[in-house]
Amino acid sequence: MTEAAPPHIVVLGGGSAGWITACLLHHRWAQRGGKVTVIESPEIGIIGVGEGSTPQLKAMFDHLGIAESEWMAPCDATYKLGIRFTGWSERPGFDSYFHPFPGPVDMHTEPGFEHNCRLARRGFDVPARPDDWFLAAQLADQGKEPHPSANFPFAPSYGYHFDAYKLGGFLRDWAVARGVTHLPRKVEQVELSEGGDVAALLCEGGERIDGDFFVDCSGFRALIMQQALGEEFLPFSSNLFADSAVVMPTARDDAMQPQTQSIAMKAGWRWHIPLTARTGNGYVYSSRYISDEAAEAELRAAIGMADSEEPVRFLKMKVGRVRNSWNRNCLAVGLSQGFIEPLEATALHIVIATALEFAQAFEQGGFAPDHRERFNQQIAARYESIRDYIVAHYRLNQRSDTAFWRDNAANHALSDNLKAMMTAWFTHKDMGATIAETFSVPAYGAMSWHCLFAGYGTFPPQAKMRPLPEGAEAASLADTQAMLAACASNFPPVRPA
Ligand SMILES: Cc1cc2nc3c(=O)[nH]c(=O)nc-3n(C[C@H](O)[C@H](O)[C@H](O)COP(=O)(O)OP(=O)(O)OC[C@H]3O[C@@H](n4cnc5c(N)ncnc54)[C@H](O)[C@@H]3O)c2cc1C
């Protein structure tokens, strides 16, 4: 690491992105004299959705030294072992599948699953449903916690569900207690220097906030990065059709399962997220295929709230990314930087990666353009790689009941990388090798891609499946199930809050 002095960082925005960035940069640079200021407007508020995470959120808490016992209860948080996709395929036997976060036990079961997928791709009738092969799927089904007994040293990888308002509040208090400055102010103008850098933020009432480096966490407004600096926004609308959401909480689940549910609807999908105090529900849909009113009615019917007077909340989503996340002396993080719809709950994952990779690039090169360019390429590649995986869900859906699903299945606006993955699956190539050749930042590994293809039943039609020929061998599902059952017995049931 070179000894570029940490800059005085001014973060605009106090949503999850703003506070995560402030915590990570302060933690990294405070001892070397780094200073972080967060400005947020209570009047504007935060988007207040985003209740699911990947294991990167756990890694962040571990990195900051914050124990689960400190933050989970105040944020109504629960464990998440993966996502269950239901209703995305009409193929008999493939109505639902589980996409697990990979853990150490999976290293033993994954090869058998992938072997059977290879056989099933060639038309052999062997068991190749993802749920049967992964410990996380068993634990989620059985409503178990991810913390095994002391004699079982193979804890699975997991993320969390949480209340977005409470998580922001917790991180704010944590950061402020450690020296981050918090200014509740509304920024009215971004002042640029003659050279075009950001010089200061001008607040309501005339106050001027200077800094060396500015982080734009102002949400979809993107006040600094897009509005003041004019950074180009690249929409993903040609292959991600969803642009809206309608949200409504319901009472907490009685039997809490440590999984997000993603359930197909007429023009999108809805999430079901169990928190300790309530259940989060939201329908992500495309306004080209359904009106807000019809989406609300469909959501209400699906969650048993058709006759309720409780209001819903509508949100518009700007799906895409900025070309450069770091431009001049400004970094965009969170919704100001980009958004891939929430199907795999990857937004905070990108927030954390952006903040940490920026800190590393800055330590190596300060404001040197080559470090900035490399950083921008890496972040862009991460976005595209996640985007491709999400698009694959839609492209491979096996529903035909509405135009939304039919148009998605027929959509040819696919990236070259996604085309390479699809070609590899259908031409029986090795998926792991294809990922390595295709993605410079592979957001999803072979296990995830196999789960997606196999989960939707992307195999030859059942009528064409044939028995294995003499001498060929499939991985034994019975042996795997026995092993997973023995492993699962080491985990306790989820404790009621
Ligand atoms: C429907 C939906 C579902 C989602 N689900 C998930 C999920 O499951 N998992 C996940 O990881 N992510 C999810 N996300 C994304 C997630 O909500 C965001 O990534 C996350 O909340 C971070 O948002 P943010 O901090 O960038 O923006 P915001 O929460 O909008 O915060 C913006 C901040 O900027 C401040 N601000 C704006 N303008 C000014 C101004 N002029 N002066 C001062 N302050 C200002 C606001 O007051 C606020 O504090 C979802 C998003 C949507 C739309």
The ligand as an SDF file (V2000), in Angstrom:
LIG
                    3D

 53 58  0  0  0  0  0  0  0  0999 V2000
  -38.2610   -2.6600   -4.7250 C   0  0  0  0  0  0  0  0  0  0  0  0
  -36.8560   -2.7360   -4.2290 C   0  0  0  0  0  0  0  0  0  0  0  0
  -36.4420   -3.8510   -3.5290 C   0  0  0  0  0  0  0  0  0  0  0  0
  -35.1040   -3.9490   -3.0850 C   0  0  0  0  0  0  0  0  0  0  0  0
  -34.6920   -5.0790   -2.4460 N   0  0  0  0  0  0  0  0  0  0  0  0
  -33.3870   -5.2000   -2.1060 C   0  0  0  0  0  0  0  0  0  0  0  0
  -32.9050   -6.3450   -1.4380 C   0  0  0  0  0  0  0  0  0  0  0  0
  -33.6490   -7.2650   -1.1420 O   0  0  0  0  0  0  0  0  0  0  0  0
  -31.5980   -6.3900   -1.1250 N   0  0  0  0  0  0  0  0  0  0  0  0
  -30.7420   -5.3900   -1.4050 C   0  0  0  0  0  0  0  0  0  0  0  0
  -29.5290   -5.4990   -1.1290 O   0  0  0  0  0  0  0  0  0  0  0  0
  -31.1940   -4.2570   -1.9840 N   0  0  0  0  0  0  0  0  0  0  0  0
  -32.4660   -4.1520   -2.3440 C   0  0  0  0  0  0  0  0  0  0  0  0
  -32.9100   -3.0050   -2.9250 N   0  0  0  0  0  0  0  0  0  0  0  0
  -31.9710   -1.9020   -3.0890 C   0  0  0  0  0  0  0  0  0  0  0  0
  -31.8250   -1.1780   -1.7700 C   0  0  0  0  0  0  0  0  0  0  0  0
  -33.0680   -0.6460   -1.3710 O   0  0  0  0  0  0  0  0  0  0  0  0
  -30.8110   -0.0660   -1.8940 C   0  0  0  0  0  0  0  0  0  0  0  0
  -29.6790   -0.5200   -2.5550 O   0  0  0  0  0  0  0  0  0  0  0  0
  -30.3920    0.3990   -0.5340 C   0  0  0  0  0  0  0  0  0  0  0  0
  -31.4950    0.7120    0.2440 O   0  0  0  0  0  0  0  0  0  0  0  0
  -29.4810    1.5740   -0.6300 C   0  0  0  0  0  0  0  0  0  0  0  0
  -30.1950    2.6920   -1.0540 O   0  0  0  0  0  0  0  0  0  0  0  0
  -29.4330    4.0650   -1.0900 P   0  0  0  0  0  0  0  0  0  0  0  0
  -28.8100    4.2860    0.2330 O   0  0  0  0  0  0  0  0  0  0  0  0
  -28.5770    4.0810   -2.2920 O   0  0  0  0  0  0  0  0  0  0  0  0
  -30.5990    5.1200   -1.3590 O   0  0  0  0  0  0  0  0  0  0  0  0
  -31.7220    5.7280   -0.3780 P   0  0  0  0  0  0  0  0  0  0  0  0
  -32.1790    4.7720    0.6520 O   0  0  0  0  0  0  0  0  0  0  0  0
  -32.7630    6.2980   -1.2860 O   0  0  0  0  0  0  0  0  0  0  0  0
  -30.9720    6.9020    0.3670 O   0  0  0  0  0  0  0  0  0  0  0  0
  -30.7080    8.1200   -0.2650 C   0  0  0  0  0  0  0  0  0  0  0  0
  -30.2330    9.1080    0.7880 C   0  0  0  0  0  0  0  0  0  0  0  0
  -29.8540   10.3230    0.1570 O   0  0  0  0  0  0  0  0  0  0  0  0
  -30.4340   11.3960    0.8560 C   0  0  0  0  0  0  0  0  0  0  0  0
  -30.5930   12.5270   -0.0690 N   0  0  0  0  0  0  0  0  0  0  0  0
  -31.0710   12.5320   -1.3280 C   0  0  0  0  0  0  0  0  0  0  0  0
  -31.0670   13.7700   -1.8280 N   0  0  0  0  0  0  0  0  0  0  0  0
  -30.5610   14.5770   -0.8630 C   0  0  0  0  0  0  0  0  0  0  0  0
  -30.3030   15.9540   -0.7530 C   0  0  0  0  0  0  0  0  0  0  0  0
  -30.5910   16.7900   -1.7460 N   0  0  0  0  0  0  0  0  0  0  0  0
  -29.7760   16.4270    0.3990 N   0  0  0  0  0  0  0  0  0  0  0  0
  -29.4800   15.6100    1.4280 C   0  0  0  0  0  0  0  0  0  0  0  0
  -29.7170   14.2890    1.3850 N   0  0  0  0  0  0  0  0  0  0  0  0
  -30.2520   13.7800    0.2620 C   0  0  0  0  0  0  0  0  0  0  0  0
  -31.7630   10.8490    1.3660 C   0  0  0  0  0  0  0  0  0  0  0  0
  -32.2630   11.6140    2.4110 O   0  0  0  0  0  0  0  0  0  0  0  0
  -31.2970    9.4690    1.8120 C   0  0  0  0  0  0  0  0  0  0  0  0
  -30.7220    9.5740    3.1000 O   0  0  0  0  0  0  0  0  0  0  0  0
  -34.2220   -2.8840   -3.3440 C   0  0  0  0  0  0  0  0  0  0  0  0
  -34.6550   -1.7520   -4.0180 C   0  0  0  0  0  0  0  0  0  0  0  0
  -35.9510   -1.6720   -4.4790 C   0  0  0  0  0  0  0  0  0  0  0  0
  -36.4000   -0.4490   -5.2380 C   0  0  0  0  0  0  0  0  0  0  0  0
  1  2  1  0
  2  3  1  0
  2 52  2  0
  3  4  2  0
  4  5  1  0
  4 50  1  0
  5  6  2  0
  6  7  1  0
  6 13  1  0
  7  8  2  0
  7  9  1  0
  9 10  1  0
 10 11  2  0
 10 12  1  0
 12 13  2  0
 13 14  1  0
 14 15  1  0
 14 50  1  0
 15 16  1  0
 16 17  1  0
 16 18  1  0
 18 19  1  0
 18 20  1  0
 20 21  1  0
 20 22  1  0
 22 23  1  0
 23 24  1  0
 24 25  2  0
 24 26  1  0
 24 27  1  0
 27 28  1  0
 28 29  2  0
 28 30  1  0
 28 31  1  0
 31 32  1  0
 32 33  1  0
 33 34  1  0
 33 48  1  0
 34 35  1  0
 35 36  1  0
 35 46  1  0
 36 37  1  0
 36 45  1  0
 37 38  2  0
 38 39  1  0
 39 40  1  0
 39 45  2  0
 40 41  1  0
 40 42  2  0
 42 43  1  0
 43 44  2  0
 44 45  1  0
 46 47  1  0
 46 48  1  0
 48 49  1  0
 50 51  2  0
 51 52  1  0
 52 53  1  0
M  END
$$$$
